[in-house]
Amino acid sequence: MKGTKAAGRYAQALLELALEKNNVDQVLADLKYLLEVNEQSVEFQLLLKSPIVNSDKKIAIFKELYGQFEDLSSSFVTMIIKKVEIRIYL
């Protein structure tokens, strides 16, 4: 989704919700950490891109690894995982 209009809309919506809930710092920290892990782990990248692993399994793995994430961060990542899978199959 990098560089797409949809990515900008998702980011804007996330920022607005984080501002509304007054937890911008925590959401930012969660997403920075996730980005860091993604950049450092080829296995994690392959998992997210794999058409063989369905979104429910990816979400279960994500929640197991990142259960400490703020609820908004977790919900956002879960939604993105589901949307990307839908996009792959369309």
C-alpha positions as CSV (number, residue, x, y, z in Angstrom):
1,M,0.0,0.0,0.0
2,K,3.0,2.2,0.2
3,G,2.6,5.4,-1.7
4,T,-1.1,4.9,-2.6
5,K,-4.0,7.2,-2.0
6,A,-5.6,4.5,0.1
7,A,-2.5,4.4,2.4
8,G,-2.8,8.1,2.9
9,R,-6.5,7.8,3.8
10,Y,-5.8,4.9,6.3
11,A,-3.0,6.9,7.9
12,Q,-5.1,10.0,8.2
13,A,-8.0,8.0,9.8
14,L,-5.6,6.3,12.2
15,L,-4.1,9.7,13.2
16,E,-7.5,11.2,13.7
17,L,-8.6,8.3,15.9
18,A,-5.3,8.4,17.9
19,L,-5.8,12.1,18.5
20,E,-9.4,11.6,19.6
21,K,-8.3,8.9,22.0
22,N,-5.3,10.9,23.1
23,N,-2.9,8.0,22.5
24,V,-0.8,9.3,19.5
25,D,2.5,8.6,21.2
26,Q,1.7,4.9,22.0
27,V,0.2,4.2,18.5
28,L,3.3,5.9,16.9
29,A,5.6,3.8,19.1
30,D,3.7,0.6,18.2
31,L,3.9,1.3,14.4
32,K,7.5,2.3,14.6
33,Y,8.4,-0.9,16.3
34,L,6.4,-2.9,13.8
35,L,8.2,-1.2,10.9
36,E,11.5,-1.9,12.6
37,V,10.7,-5.6,12.9
38,N,9.5,-5.7,9.3
39,E,12.7,-4.1,8.0
40,Q,14.9,-6.5,10.0
41,S,13.0,-9.8,9.5
42,V,12.8,-11.4,6.1
43,E,10.7,-14.1,7.7
44,F,8.1,-11.6,8.9
45,Q,8.0,-10.0,5.5
46,L,7.4,-13.4,3.9
47,L,4.7,-14.3,6.3
48,L,2.8,-11.1,5.6
49,K,3.2,-11.5,1.8
50,S,2.4,-15.2,1.7
51,P,-0.8,-16.1,-0.2
52,I,-0.7,-19.5,1.4
53,V,-1.1,-18.2,5.0
54,N,-4.7,-16.8,5.3
55,S,-5.4,-13.6,7.1
56,D,-6.9,-15.3,10.2
57,K,-3.6,-17.1,10.8
58,K,-1.6,-14.0,10.1
59,I,-3.7,-12.1,12.6
60,A,-3.3,-14.8,15.2
61,I,0.4,-14.7,14.8
62,F,0.5,-10.9,15.0
63,K,-1.6,-10.9,18.2
64,E,0.7,-13.6,19.7
65,L,3.8,-11.5,18.9
66,Y,2.4,-8.1,19.6
67,G,-0.3,-8.6,22.2
68,Q,1.1,-5.6,24.1
69,F,0.2,-3.2,21.4
70,E,-2.4,-0.4,22.1
71,D,-5.9,-1.6,21.0
72,L,-6.1,1.0,18.3
73,S,-2.7,-0.1,16.8
74,S,-3.7,-3.7,17.0
75,S,-7.1,-3.0,15.3
76,F,-5.4,-1.0,12.6
77,V,-2.9,-3.7,11.8
78,T,-5.6,-6.4,11.8
79,M,-7.7,-4.4,9.4
80,I,-4.7,-3.9,7.1
81,I,-3.9,-7.6,7.1
82,K,-7.5,-8.4,6.1
83,K,-7.7,-5.7,3.4
84,V,-4.4,-6.8,1.8
85,E,-5.7,-10.4,1.6
86,I,-8.9,-9.2,0.0
87,R,-6.9,-7.2,-2.5
88,I,-4.7,-10.1,-3.4
89,Y,-7.7,-12.3,-4.3
90,L,-9.6,-9.7,-6.3
